[in-house]
């Protein structure tokens, strides 16, 4: 079992030795690699790398579960193999569930992802506002590859050491880029305060306070409405 102990965690996440590959409804879910070398303090992924062969694909919807899918040797070659592997199944839509690492992106990879049939492109902006220049380059590559801004979504790490104020600044810029935001939270996940259905769902406070967490969730919801509809549909 591969494990990694994240900060503030008493027990590590455990990973099976065998490759994850299973069917859920009309979707096939599997991993092609495991591990990430970045060693981010908020991440549970092990640093050790494991690579798996692409399994036999039997469904037209595929979800790849790798935590850092792009961090593989010869990633373009791997993407081409994935493309060739699924041609016999007709049109196949692939999602990288945990997103792509903008630090590893370039134009060739963006094109290869498009040709392989990747949809619902997600990327993470976990760190500071100063990464805006690299994020913008990444978005240009996706747009040139044929994706629309509406096809892209950004993971934002909240309730961590990046402050509420800085995350709000990032949210403003994502609105300019017409990119939606995924609902994210650091550690602990979300907690329902009460058992009745009208209770708000908030994160367990770590580095932010309750008010900041609730307000940012509200801001993200409004942000996504405006990006999707180009108006405020609740006015």
C-alpha positions in Angstrom: 0.0 0.0 0.0 1.3 3.5 -0.9 0.7 6.1 1.8 1.4 9.7 2.4 0.7 11.6 5.6 -0.8 15.0 5.0 -0.4 17.9 7.5 -3.0 17.8 10.3 -3.9 14.2 9.5 -3.6 11.5 12.1 -3.7 8.7 9.6 -2.6 8.6 5.9 -4.6 7.7 2.9 -4.0 4.1 1.7 -3.8 3.1 -2.0 -4.3 -0.4 -3.4 -1.4 -2.1 -5.1 -3.4 -3.0 -8.2 -4.5 -0.6 -10.9 -8.0 0.9 -10.2 -10.3 0.0 -13.1 -14.1 -0.5 -12.8 -17.4 0.3 -14.4 -19.9 2.6 -12.8 -23.2 2.8 -14.7 -22.3 3.8 -18.3 -18.8 5.1 -17.3 -15.5 3.3 -17.1 -13.2 4.7 -14.4 -9.5 3.8 -14.2 -6.0 5.2 -13.5 -3.0 5.3 -15.8 -0.6 6.5 -13.2 -0.2 7.2 -9.5 1.7 9.7 -7.5 2.9 13.3 -7.9 6.4 14.7 -7.3 5.4 18.2 -6.3 5.0 17.4 -2.6 2.4 20.1 -2.0 1.7 20.4 1.8 -2.1 20.1 1.3 -2.0 17.0 -0.9 -2.5 13.3 0.0 -0.9 11.9 -3.1 2.3 9.8 -2.6 5.5 11.1 -4.3 6.4 7.7 -5.6 5.4 7.2 -9.2 3.6 4.2 -10.6 2.6 3.8 -14.3 -0.1 1.4 -15.6 -1.0 0.2 -19.0 -4.1 1.5 -20.6 -6.8 -1.0 -19.9 -9.3 -2.4 -22.4 -12.0 0.3 -22.8 -15.6 -1.0 -23.0 -17.6 2.2 -22.4 -18.0 5.4 -24.4 -17.6 7.5 -21.3 -14.2 7.3 -19.6 -13.0 9.0 -16.3 -9.3 8.9 -15.6 -8.6 9.1 -11.9 -4.9 10.0 -11.9 -4.1 12.8 -9.4 -1.6 14.3 -11.8 -2.3 12.7 -15.2 0.2 14.8 -17.2 3.2 13.9 -15.0 4.1 10.8 -17.0 7.1 10.1 -19.2 6.4 10.7 -22.9 2.9 12.1 -22.1 2.3 12.9 -25.8 3.0 9.4 -26.8 0.8 8.1 -24.0 -2.1 10.4 -25.2 -1.6 9.1 -28.8 -1.8 5.5 -27.6 -5.0 6.4 -25.7 -6.4 8.0 -28.8 -5.6 4.9 -30.9 -6.9 2.6 -28.2 -10.4 4.0 -28.3 -10.9 4.6 -32.0 -12.6 1.2 -32.3 -15.3 2.3 -29.9 -16.5 5.3 -31.9 -16.9 8.6 -30.1 -15.5 8.4 -26.6 -15.5 11.2 -24.1 -12.7 11.3 -21.5 -12.5 13.3 -18.3 -9.4 13.8 -16.2 -11.3 13.9 -13.0 -8.5 15.5 -10.9 -7.7 18.0 -13.7 -4.5 18.8 -15.5 -1.4 20.5 -14.0 -0.9 23.9 -15.7 2.8 23.8 -14.8 3.2 20.8 -17.2 1.0 22.2 -20.0 2.1 23.4 -23.4 0.4 23.8 -26.8 1.3 20.3 -28.0 -0.3 18.7 -24.9 -3.4 20.8 -25.3 -3.8 19.6 -28.9 -3.2 16.0 -27.9 -5.9 16.2 -25.2 -8.3 17.6 -27.7 -7.6 14.9 -30.2 -7.9 12.2 -27.6 -11.4 13.3 -26.8 -10.9 14.9 -23.4 -13.9 17.0 -22.2 -14.7 19.1 -19.1 -11.1 20.3 -18.8 -10.2 21.2 -15.2 -7.1 22.8 -13.8 -6.0 23.8 -10.3 -5.0 27.3 -9.2 -4.0 26.3 -5.7 -1.3 28.9 -5.0 -0.9 32.6 -5.4 -2.2 35.4 -7.6 1.3 35.7 -9.2 0.6 32.4 -11.1 -1.9 34.4 -13.3 0.6 34.7 -16.1 1.2 30.9 -16.4 -2.6 30.3 -16.0 -3.3 32.7 -18.8 -0.8 31.0 -21.1 -2.5 27.7 -20.3 -5.9 29.0 -21.2 -4.5 30.4 -24.6 -3.2 26.9 -25.4 -6.6 25.3 -24.7 -8.5 27.9 -26.8 -6.1 27.5 -29.7 -6.6 23.7 -29.4 -10.3 24.1 -30.0 -11.8 24.3 -26.5 -14.1 27.0 -25.5 -13.7 29.0 -22.3 -17.0 27.4 -21.2 -15.4 24.0 -21.5 -12.8 24.9 -18.8 -13.1 24.8 -15.0 -10.7 25.9 -12.3 -10.2 24.1 -9.0 -9.6 26.7 -6.2 -8.1 25.6 -2.9 -10.0 27.5 -0.1 -9.9 27.3 3.7 -6.1 27.0 3.5 -3.1 29.4 3.7 -4.0 31.3 0.6 -6.2 34.0 2.0 -9.9 34.6 1.4 -8.9 38.0 -0.1 -6.4 36.6 -2.5 -8.9 33.9 -3.6 -11.4 36.7 -4.3 -8.9 38.4 -6.6 -8.3 35.1 -8.5 -12.1 34.8 -8.8 -12.3 38.2 -10.4 -9.8 37.3 -13.0 -11.5 34.0 -13.8 -14.6 36.0 -14.5 -12.7 38.1 -17.0 -11.5 34.8 -18.7 -15.1 33.3 -18.6 -13.9 30.3 -16.7 -16.1 28.6 -14.1 -14.9 27.5 -10.7 -15.1 24.0 -9.2 -16.3 23.7 -5.6 -13.2 22.9 -3.5 -12.1 22.9 0.0 -8.9 22.1 2.0 -9.0 19.1 4.3 -12.0 17.9 6.3 -14.4 18.3 3.4 -17.8 19.8 3.9 -19.9 19.4 7.0 -23.7 19.7 7.3 -24.4 21.7 10.5 -27.8 20.2 11.2 -29.8 17.2 10.0 -32.6 19.2 8.4 -32.4 19.9 4.7 -32.3 23.7 5.1 -29.0 23.7 7.0 -26.1 25.3 5.2 -23.2 23.1 4.2 -19.8 24.6 5.2 -16.3 23.4 5.6 -14.6 22.6 8.9 -12.7 25.9 9.5 -8.9 25.5 9.2 -7.2 28.7 8.1 -10.4 30.6 7.2 -13.4 31.5 9.4 -16.9 30.3 8.8 -18.0 33.7 7.4 -15.3 33.6 4.8 -16.0 30.0 3.8 -19.8 30.6 3.4 -19.3 33.9 1.5 -16.8 32.4 -0.9 -19.1 29.5 -1.7 -21.8 32.1 -2.4 -19.4 34.1 -4.6 -18.5 31.0 -6.6 -22.1 30.1 -7.2 -22.8 33.6 -8.5 -19.6 33.6 -10.5 -20.6 30.4 -12.3 -24.1 31.7 -13.0 -22.7 34.8 -14.7 -20.1 32.9 -16.7 -22.7 30.3 -17.9 -25.6 32.7 -18.7 -23.8 36.0 -19.3 -26.3 37.6 -17.1 -27.4 37.3 -13.5 -30.4 35.0 -13.7 -31.5 35.7 -10.2 -32.2 39.4 -10.8 
